[in-house]
Amino acid sequence: MKSVCILKKYLYIIGTALFFLAFALFYVITWMPNANIPKGEDKVVVLPSGVDYERVFDILKKDTILRYPFTFDFLARRKHYPKFIHPGRYLFRGGMSNNEMVNMLRGGFQQPVRVTIHNIRTREQLAGVVAHKLELDSADLVRLLSDSAFVAALGMDTSAVISLFIPDTYEFYWNISAERFVKKMYREYKKFWNKKRLEKAEQLGLTPVEVITLASIVQEEALHKDEMSRIAGVYLNRLKKGIHLQADPTIKYALRDFDRRRIITKDLQYDSPYNTYKYAGLPPGPIRIPSKEAIDAVLHAEKHPYLYFCAKDDFSGYHYFSRTLSEHNRYAWKYRRALNKKRIYR
């Protein structure tokens, strides 16, 4: 009888020890920090589309994210993570446990990517900037923006589709598709064009796309922001009177020569719908993505009688504004003379 009691006592001790050992093991595997990252620091890992669990595990090991990979693998399989793989960009922080890492990956809780859109001239340049930050392919984005049916569904045509992209910094998930990217930008475009801006455009007799198109020319002409609204006023005056815009930046866009410092007579003969010396009215679409300031400069254009402007011959970036062609020609002669003195011929 005594031996039975002793046996029960030993079994109880062993059982208790095994329980605490199992609990300790579970705690270590589940809750102990296992991210191989110094505390207070973090590391980004991207999981490309189409990855399976084996590939994810391999990426985490190669990037030395895991201090003890086998414990992560054990918990990941217990929580059925291999069935719930989400590609994307993930932020691993120092001190993270296996449970935190598995839950983050299993739930697809990505770290958004910030993409800044500004100072962009063409859809190809835009696609390159976006593809540099996100997983999507630049060629896919260009093809989508050139798809007339897709663009028409957004109320645009392919020549003006770049109007959709309002300069700002936006957040996207790294693995967003080209189509979802454009649709998000369309929502941002609609948000930008609030009731007040739409009313201003209507008062000018312009659509939002036409405002952006004119703003793109204004921004190319204005080196200084404080001249934007005055330059916009000149172009609006010319549009109202049916005078060709004769905007040099549209020639540069037509020629795809954005670094050209001087437009010569031969350039003015180049046949393109963007040549505002040959064709009246606005070009088919924007010649760049204009800034918000340029757009608002058009919407709040200065009211004045000027029909012409010419760069000052001191190369300050400011302009002379004129009511008459004869006055404008005098300023233009001074500017051409200054260019010749500096041997700027193209």
Secondary structure, 3 states (H helix, E strand, C coil): CHHHHHHHHHHHHHHHHHHHHHHHHHHHHHCCECECCCCCCEEEEEECCCCCHHHHHHHHHHCCCECCHHHHHHHHHHCCHHHCCCCEEEEEECCCEHHHHHHHHHHCCCCCEEEEECCCCCHHHHHHHHHHHCCCCHHHHHHHHCCHHHHHCCCCCCCCHHHHCCCEEEEECCCCCHHHHHHHHHHHHHHHCCHHHHHHHHHHCCCHHHHHHHHHHHHHHCCCHHHHHHHHHHHHHHHHHCCCCCCHHHHHHHHCCCCCCCCCHHHHHCCCCCCCCCCCCCCCCCCCCCCHHHHHHHHCCCCCCCCEEEECCCCCCCEEEECCHHHHHHHHHHHHHHHHHCCCCC
